[in-house]
Amino acid sequence: MPIVQIHILEGRSGEQKETMIREVSEAISRSLGAPITNARVITNEMPKGHFGSGH
């Protein structure tokens, strides 16, 4: 069972997250030849203040 964990910043709509999960699941199924029903996508939303970069 393929499991993908994605960290994103908060603020996206439920529809955007559903689309992301569906498209990532489709990519897993297509690239691994696994049934889409076996794909698992875990999203973790972070507050914007909990992320930074070195720029």
Secondary structure, DSSP 8 states (H G I E B T S, - for coil): --EEEEEEES---HHHHHHHHHHHHHHHHHHHT--GGG-EEEEEEE-GGG-----
